[in-house]
């Protein structure tokens, strides 16, 4: 299949290199870049691109903003999928660019996981358009497991996949919930139909209804064209609602009606549209507790929970750790042209003893890091950067009399990061703060350390 073409419009050279490096690992993408909007428009007039990523702010003094560029692209090249990114955006910024036609907003362009997720979603949207290549880039590989509990879950998923029943996938972060959703899609008889995934937590509340159900031209300020929502885009395929507990209560009521009536109404319209997509909801939260706390509708919970599938955490699947570690090791050695032959026994023993609060994703990151910094024929314990972290992971933050609130905050943040393998996205969720806030806190701590170092050096 021909790669999807993506153009990056980024003035900052460090960010441009970072984005290019991340995206070039995805062989389904062909990436080019430029430094400002004027150059981007000239390139787009000369060659066809399917995805454009741009900074929100003006790229230089005489250049236009990401919002202006979005409007220009949507006017001249309406079929292009647009992604906007900024680590210093307001809610109004996000609202404005989404209303102008951007498909997604990346709140921290330096966060690799957010970039990968946004571009994977954009690629699916490109291929799911009417008239596009009917092949959809869905991860359909089997789970790597010999665990009886997970094999039972997969067996159940395979049996119910051909039905139209709604499925609720639950499990901790990093266990592979979306992989299970795509496994269901691949075994459903709908595998040649669209697979559309939407992250409910990433949608501003004001735009969520339009994203799900679509809107008509002129239905609100900034609605310059009709937008087809995710339910319609999914067609006869599969619609995945990730982080369903983050959906606002008013929208939960409308989702419940859509599931009950099997029809939707676009914003600004009075005409009902029949829907045929199979819905899979995903959550890493306890939905029963969310219902008890009135954060989630009880009737919607029962509507979604027709077929519950729960993925066990990696700490309960110790016999899977060697299989997964070996798989990731071979993959990252191949991807990075490393000649290492295997994982040493002491390193594997250390991996098996880990509690893995970040689950498979944390294990994958650990092996990747080890392959990149390792040398010699085998991966050794020293390459894993785990021994100190393992000792720390089992301890609680040390709170002692006389500590300031700031010191306790710092202790809690570093302890949480340690337990999730430095996955900032996961840590921010556990701490109940935004990724931006977490990043700012870490920058403050680095400045403190630098100042102390300067004082010690007598500068």
Secondary structure per residue as TSV (DSSP state, phi and psi in degrees):
chain	resnum	aa	ss	phi	psi
A	1	X	-	360.0	137.6
A	2	X	-	-65.9	135.5
A	3	X	-	-62.1	152.9
A	4	X	E	-82.8	132.1
A	5	X	E	-87.9	133.0
A	6	X	E	-131.8	135.9
A	7	X	E	-114.4	126.5
A	8	X	E	-101.2	128.5
A	9	X	E	-114.9	92.7
A	10	X	-	-138.8	122.3
A	11	X	S	-76.9	-40.5
A	12	X	-	-70.3	119.1
A	13	X	H	-66.2	-36.1
A	14	X	H	-64.9	-44.7
A	15	X	H	-66.0	-39.6
A	16	X	H	-61.9	-43.7
A	17	X	H	-64.5	-40.4
A	18	X	H	-62.3	-49.6
A	19	X	H	-61.4	-44.1
A	20	X	H	-62.0	-43.4
A	21	X	H	-62.2	-41.6
A	22	X	H	-65.6	-46.7
A	23	X	H	-76.2	-28.1
A	24	X	T	-68.1	-15.9
A	25	X	T	-72.8	-17.7
A	26	X	-	-92.3	107.2
A	27	X	T	-70.4	-10.0
A	28	X	T	-80.7	-6.6
A	29	X	E	-114.8	142.0
A	30	X	E	-115.5	113.9
A	31	X	E	-109.6	133.8
A	32	X	E	-128.1	164.5
A	33	X	E	-145.3	159.7
A	34	X	E	-150.5	172.0
A	35	X	S	-99.5	-13.3
A	36	X	S	-152.8	170.3
A	37	X	H	-67.9	-37.2
A	38	X	H	-62.6	-43.6
A	39	X	H	-63.2	-39.1
A	40	X	H	-61.1	-46.0
A	41	X	H	-63.8	-37.3
A	42	X	H	-65.0	-41.0
A	43	X	H	-65.0	-42.6
A	44	X	H	-66.1	-30.6
A	45	X	H	-70.1	-28.2
A	46	X	H	-89.9	-33.7
A	47	X	S	-138.2	155.3
A	48	X	-	-88.8	128.6
A	49	X	-	-124.3	152.5
A	50	X	S	-103.1	-27.1
A	51	X	E	-131.9	137.6
A	52	X	E	-126.3	128.9
A	53	X	E	-109.3	135.4
A	54	X	E	-141.0	150.2
A	55	X	E	-64.5	152.7
A	56	X	S	-71.5	-46.7
A	57	X	S	-75.6	164.7
A	58	X	-	-58.0	141.5
A	59	X	S	-82.5	-21.2
A	60	X	S	-160.6	-178.6
A	61	X	T	-57.3	-42.3
A	62	X	T	-94.1	6.4
A	63	X	S	-97.8	166.7
A	64	X	-	-89.6	162.6
A	65	X	-	-80.2	170.8
A	66	X	H	-61.7	-33.8
A	67	X	H	-64.6	-46.9
A	68	X	H	-62.7	-40.7
A	69	X	H	-64.0	-40.3
A	70	X	H	-58.3	-47.0
A	71	X	H	-62.0	-41.1
A	72	X	H	-64.3	-45.0
A	73	X	H	-64.8	-44.6
A	74	X	H	-64.9	-28.4
A	75	X	H	-75.6	-44.8
A	76	X	H	-94.1	-29.5
A	77	X	-	-134.9	68.7
A	78	X	T	-62.8	-18.4
A	79	X	T	-83.7	-9.5
A	80	X	-	-74.6	135.1
A	81	X	E	-84.2	126.8
A	82	X	E	-112.4	132.3
A	83	X	E	-118.6	135.1
A	84	X	E	-118.2	144.1
A	85	X	E	-137.0	148.2
A	86	X	-	-170.2	141.3
A	87	X	S	-94.6	3.9
A	88	X	S	-136.5	47.7
A	89	X	-	-101.2	151.4
A	90	X	-	-95.6	167.8
A	91	X	H	-59.5	-36.2
A	92	X	H	-67.3	-35.8
A	93	X	H	-59.3	-48.6
A	94	X	H	-60.5	-45.8
A	95	X	H	-60.1	-43.7
A	96	X	H	-64.5	-46.9
A	97	X	H	-71.7	-32.8
A	98	X	H	-68.2	-40.2
A	99	X	H	-66.3	-30.5
A	100	X	H	-74.8	-12.8
A	101	X	T	126.1	-0.2
A	102	X	-	-67.2	145.0
A	103	X	S	-88.2	-25.5
A	104	X	E	-157.8	158.7
A	105	X	E	-128.6	122.6
A	106	X	E	-97.1	112.4
A	107	X	S	-78.5	-13.4
A	108	X	-	-146.5	88.9
A	109	X	T	-62.0	-14.7
A	110	X	T	-86.2	-7.0
A	111	X	-	-87.0	107.0
A	112	X	H	-55.0	-43.7
A	113	X	H	-62.4	-40.1
A	114	X	H	-66.0	-40.4
A	115	X	H	-62.7	-49.6
A	116	X	H	-60.1	-44.4
A	117	X	H	-63.8	-43.7
A	118	X	H	-64.5	-41.9
A	119	X	H	-74.5	-34.3
A	120	X	H	-62.2	-42.8
A	121	X	H	-64.6	-42.8
A	122	X	H	-63.3	-39.8
A	123	X	H	-63.4	-40.6
A	124	X	H	-63.0	-42.2
A	125	X	H	-61.3	-40.0
A	126	X	H	-61.2	-47.0
A	127	X	H	-76.7	-17.5
A	128	X	T	-87.9	-2.3
A	129	X	S	-68.1	149.2
A	130	X	T	-56.4	132.4
A	131	X	T	87.4	-7.0
A	132	X	S	-79.8	168.9
A	133	X	-	-54.7	126.8
A	134	X	S	-72.5	-4.5
A	135	X	-	-80.5	130.0
A	136	X	-	-112.9	132.0
A	137	X	-	-77.6	71.7
A	138	X	-	-102.0	136.3
A	139	X	-	-73.7	110.5
A	140	X	-	-116.8	7.1
A	141	X	-	-64.8	149.0
A	142	X	-	-67.8	155.3
A	143	X	-	-63.9	144.4
A	144	X	-	-92.1	101.8
A	145	X	-	-158.4	149.8
A	146	X	-	-129.4	12.5
A	147	X	-	-77.7	130.4
A	148	X	H	-63.1	-39.9
A	149	X	H	-65.4	-44.7
A	150	X	H	-69.9	-37.2
A	151	X	H	-61.7	-35.6
A	152	X	H	-66.6	-39.1
A	153	X	H	-62.9	-44.5
A	154	X	H	-65.1	-36.5
A	155	X	H	-64.6	-43.1
A	156	X	H	-63.0	-43.1
A	157	X	H	-60.9	-40.7
A	158	X	H	-66.0	-36.8
A	159	X	H	-70.2	-39.5
A	160	X	H	-89.8	-10.7
A	161	X	T	-55.1	-42.9
A	162	X	T	-69.9	-12.5
A	163	X	S	-78.0	175.8
A	164	X	-	-100.6	3.7
A	165	X	-	-63.8	142.1
A	166	X	-	-69.8	141.2
A	167	X	E	-120.1	138.3
A	168	X	E	-113.5	114.6
A	169	X	E	-102.0	123.2
A	170	X	E	-126.1	161.3
A	171	X	-	156.4	165.0
A	172	X	-	-68.3	162.6
A	173	X	T	-60.0	136.3
A	174	X	T	87.9	4.4
A	175	X	S	-85.1	-17.8
A	176	X	-	105.8	37.9
A	177	X	H	-67.6	-41.5
A	178	X	H	-70.9	-30.3
A	179	X	H	-61.9	-39.1
A	180	X	H	-66.3	-38.4
A	181	X	H	-61.2	-43.2
A	182	X	H	-70.8	-29.0
A	183	X	H	-63.2	-43.0
A	184	X	H	-61.7	-46.0
A	185	X	H	-58.7	-43.1
A	186	X	H	-66.9	-23.3
A	187	X	T	-107.3	13.6
A	188	X	T	-95.7	-11.9
A	189	X	T	85.8	-4.4
A	190	X	-	-105.7	13.0
A	191	X	T	-64.0	-19.2
A	192	X	T	-94.4	4.3
A	193	X	S	-99.7	168.0
A	194	X	-	-61.6	147.3
A	195	X	E	-118.8	110.8
A	196	X	E	-119.0	121.9
A	197	X	E	-116.7	138.2
A	198	X	E	-134.4	133.6
A	199	X	E	-93.2	109.9
A	200	X	G	-63.4	-30.4
A	201	X	G	-72.7	-22.2
A	202	X	G	-89.0	-2.0
A	203	X	S	-97.6	125.1
A	204	X	-	-59.4	139.9
A	205	X	H	-55.8	-34.9
A	206	X	H	-68.0	-23.1
A	207	X	H	-105.3	-10.4
A	208	X	H	-61.4	-42.3
A	209	X	H	-63.4	-43.4
A	210	X	H	-63.9	-36.5
A	211	X	H	-64.9	-40.8
A	212	X	H	-76.6	-46.8
A	213	X	H	-107.4	-11.2
A	214	X	-	85.7	171.1
A	215	X	B	-148.7	159.0
A	216	X	-	-91.4	157.6
A	217	X	T	-59.5	131.1
A	218	X	T	81.0	6.8
A	219	X	S	-70.5	-20.8
A	220	X	S	-158.6	167.1
A	221	X	T	-59.7	124.8
A	222	X	T	97.9	-8.5
A	223	X	-	-81.7	83.4
A	224	X	-	-85.4	-6.6
A	225	X	S	-157.0	161.1
A	226	X	-	-65.5	139.9
A	227	X	B	-122.0	128.2
A	228	X	-	-84.5	126.3
A	229	X	-	-79.3	174.6
A	230	X	H	-65.5	-34.7
A	231	X	H	-61.1	-44.3
A	232	X	H	-70.5	-39.8
A	233	X	H	-60.4	-34.2
A	234	X	H	-69.7	-22.6
A	235	X	T	55.9	-122.2
A	236	X	T	-98.3	15.1
A	237	X	S	-94.4	-133.7
A	238	X	E	-126.4	132.0
A	239	X	E	-111.6	120.1
A	240	X	E	-105.3	123.5
A	241	X	E	-106.5	95.9
A	242	X	E	-82.9	148.3
A	243	X	T	50.8	53.9
A	244	X	G	-61.8	-27.4
A	245	X	G	-69.0	-14.7
A	246	X	G	-84.3	-2.7
A	247	X	S	-73.8	134.1
A	248	X	-	-63.8	148.6
A	249	X	H	-57.2	-43.1
A	250	X	H	-59.8	-37.2
A	251	X	H	-73.9	-30.3
A	252	X	H	-58.4	-39.8
A	253	X	H	-63.5	-40.3
A	254	X	H	-71.8	-34.5
A	255	X	H	-65.4	-41.4
A	256	X	H	-57.7	-45.6
A	257	X	H	-62.4	-41.6
A	258	X	H	-61.9	-40.6
A	259	X	H	-70.7	-36.3
A	260	X	H	-72.4	-45.5
A	261	X	H	-88.6	-14.6
A	262	X	T	57.2	39.8
A	263	X	E	-154.2	156.7
A	264	X	E	-131.5	166.9
A	265	X	E	-132.3	123.9
A	266	X	-	-65.5	149.3
A	267	X	B	-59.2	133.2
A	268	X	T	84.6	6.5
A	269	X	-	-126.8	159.7
A	270	X	-	-116.0	3.4
A	271	X	-	-93.4	130.1
A	272	X	E	-80.7	143.2
A	273	X	E	-123.8	123.0
A	274	X	E	-68.5	141.6
A	275	X	-	-121.3	149.3
A	276	X	-	-130.3	4.2
A	277	X	-	-71.3	144.9
A	278	X	E	-82.9	131.0
A	279	X	E	-102.4	129.9
A	280	X	E	-121.0	120.4
A	281	X	E	-99.6	144.0
A	282	X	E	-127.1	139.1
A	283	X	E	-151.0	140.6
A	284	X	S	-102.2	8.4
A	285	X	S	-105.0	161.6
A	286	X	-	-81.5	106.4
A	287	X	H	-66.1	-31.3
A	288	X	H	-64.3	-39.9
A	289	X	H	-67.7	-37.0
A	290	X	H	-63.7	-37.0
A	291	X	H	-65.7	-44.3
A	292	X	H	-63.3	-32.7
A	293	X	T	-88.3	7.0
A	294	X	T	64.0	23.1
A	295	X	S	-91.8	-12.0
A	296	X	S	-142.6	138.1
A	297	X	-	-69.4	132.5
A	298	X	H	-65.7	-40.6
A	299	X	H	-66.4	-34.9
A	300	X	H	-69.8	-37.6
A	301	X	H	-56.6	-47.0
A	302	X	H	-70.6	-29.6
A	303	X	H	-68.4	-36.6
A	304	X	H	-81.3	-31.1
A	305	X	T	-86.5	39.6
A	306	X	T	-68.3	-50.5
A	307	X	E	-121.3	100.8
A	308	X	E	-85.8	130.1
A	309	X	E	-127.2	120.4
A	310	X	E	-116.7	126.1
A	311	X	-	-89.4	124.0
A	312	X	-	-68.9	147.7
A	313	X	-	-68.5	160.6
A	314	X	G	-64.4	-30.9
A	315	X	G	-65.5	-18.6
A	316	X	G	-95.9	4.7
A	317	X	-	-129.4	52.9
A	318	X	H	-56.5	-33.3
A	319	X	H	-71.6	-10.7
A	320	X	H	-87.1	-18.2
A	321	X	H	-61.7	-46.6
A	322	X	H	-61.2	-38.6
A	323	X	H	-62.3	-48.4
A	324	X	H	-67.5	-42.8
A	325	X	H	-60.7	-43.0
A	326	X	H	-65.7	-40.0
A	327	X	H	-62.5	-48.6
A	328	X	H	-65.7	-38.2
A	329	X	H	-59.0	-49.3
A	330	X	H	-65.0	-38.9
A	331	X	H	-65.6	-46.2
A	332	X	H	-75.4	-29.5
A	333	X	H	-63.7	-43.9
A	334	X	H	-65.1	-44.6
A	335	X	H	-66.5	-31.7
A	336	X	T	-108.2	13.4
A	337	X	T	54.7	44.2
A	338	X	-	-96.8	141.1
A	339	X	-	-97.7	14.1
A	340	X	-	-63.0	145.3
A	341	X	-	-96.7	-23.5
A	342	X	E	178.2	-179.9
A	343	X	E	-98.2	128.4
A	344	X	-	-66.0	156.6
A	345	X	H	-60.3	-45.2
A	346	X	H	-60.5	-37.8
A	347	X	H	-66.4	-41.5
A	348	X	H	-66.2	-39.5
A	349	X	H	-60.0	-41.0
A	350	X	H	-65.0	-40.9
A	351	X	H	-62.2	-42.8
A	352	X	H	-65.8	-29.9
A	353	X	H	-79.3	-12.6
A	354	X	-	-68.3	147.0
A	355	X	-	-79.5	-20.5
A	356	X	-	48.0	63.0
A	357	X	T	-63.1	-24.3
A	358	X	T	-89.4	1.9
A	359	X	H	60.8	-145.8
A	360	X	H	-61.5	-36.5
A	361	X	H	-62.5	-40.2
A	362	X	H	-66.7	-41.5
A	363	X	H	-61.8	-43.5
A	364	X	H	-59.6	-46.1
A	365	X	H	-62.6	-38.5
A	366	X	H	-64.8	-44.4
A	367	X	H	-66.6	-40.9
A	368	X	H	-60.3	-45.4
A	369	X	H	-62.7	-41.6
A	370	X	H	-63.6	-41.1
A	371	X	H	-64.2	-39.7
A	372	X	H	-69.9	-36.6
A	373	X	H	-98.4	-10.2
A	374	X	-	-74.9	164.1
A	375	X	-	-149.0	164.9
A	376	X	S	87.7	-168.4
A	377	X	S	-84.5	-25.9
A	378	X	E	-128.8	157.9
A	379	X	E	-83.6	123.0
A	380	X	-	-106.3	162.5
A	381	X	H	-54.2	-36.1
A	382	X	H	-64.6	-25.0
A	383	X	H	-77.7	-16.0
A	384	X	H	-85.7	-16.1
A	385	X	T	50.3	51.2
A	386	X	-	-120.9	-26.6
A	387	X	H	-58.5	-46.1
A	388	X	H	-68.2	-41.6
A	389	X	H	-64.2	-33.6
A	390	X	H	-66.9	-40.3
A	391	X	H	-65.8	-36.8
A	392	X	H	-74.2	-33.1
A	393	X	H	-64.5	-24.6
A	394	X	T	-89.7	-5.6
A	395	X	S	-99.4	155.8
A	396	X	-	-90.0	158.3
A	397	X	-	-54.3	133.5
A	398	X	-	-85.4	104.6
A	399	X	-	-103.8	118.4
A	400	X	-	-124.4	155.1
A	401	X	T	-59.4	136.0
A	402	X	T	98.3	-12.8
A	403	X	-	-69.7	142.7
A	404	X	-	-80.2	163.0
A	405	X	H	-60.0	-39.1
A	406	X	H	-63.1	-41.0
A	407	X	H	-65.4	-39.1
A	408	X	H	-66.2	-40.4
A	409	X	H	-59.9	-45.5
A	410	X	H	-61.8	-44.2
A	411	X	H	-60.2	-44.1
A	412	X	H	-65.2	-42.5
A	413	X	H	-64.0	-47.0
A	414	X	H	-68.3	-35.5
A	415	X	H	-64.7	-42.0
A	416	X	H	-66.0	-44.3
A	417	X	H	-59.4	-40.1
A	418	X	H	-62.8	-40.6
A	419	X	H	-72.6	-21.3
A	420	X	T	-109.3	20.8
A	421	X	T	63.5	36.2
A	422	X	T	64.7	21.8
A	423	X	-	-80.2	102.3
A	424	X	H	-65.4	-36.9
A	425	X	H	-60.8	-47.1
A	426	X	H	-66.0	-42.3
A	427	X	H	-62.5	-43.1
A	428	X	H	-60.6	-40.9
A	429	X	H	-63.9	-43.7
A	430	X	H	-64.0	-36.0
A	431	X	H	-82.4	-13.1
A	432	X	T	75.5	28.6
A	433	X	S	-127.6	168.0
A	434	X	-	-79.5	160.3
A	435	X	H	-61.6	-36.8
A	436	X	H	-62.3	-44.0
A	437	X	H	-62.2	-43.2
A	438	X	H	-61.7	-44.9
A	439	X	H	-62.2	-41.5
A	440	X	H	-63.1	-40.6
A	441	X	H	-61.3	-45.0
A	442	X	H	-64.2	-38.1
A	443	X	H	-63.0	-39.4
A	444	X	H	-61.5	-42.9
A	445	X	H	-65.7	-38.5
A	446	X	H	-63.7	-40.5
A	447	X	H	-62.9	-39.7
A	448	X	H	-60.7	-45.6
A	449	X	H	-63.9	-39.1
A	450	X	H	-64.5	-43.4
A	451	X	H	-62.0	-42.9
A	452	X	H	-62.7	-38.9
A	453	X	H	-66.0	-40.9
A	454	X	H	-64.1	-39.4
A	455	X	H	-65.3	-43.5
A	456	X	H	-63.4	-31.6
A	457	X	T	-83.5	-5.2
A	458	X	T	79.5	21.1
A	459	X	-	-87.1	360.0
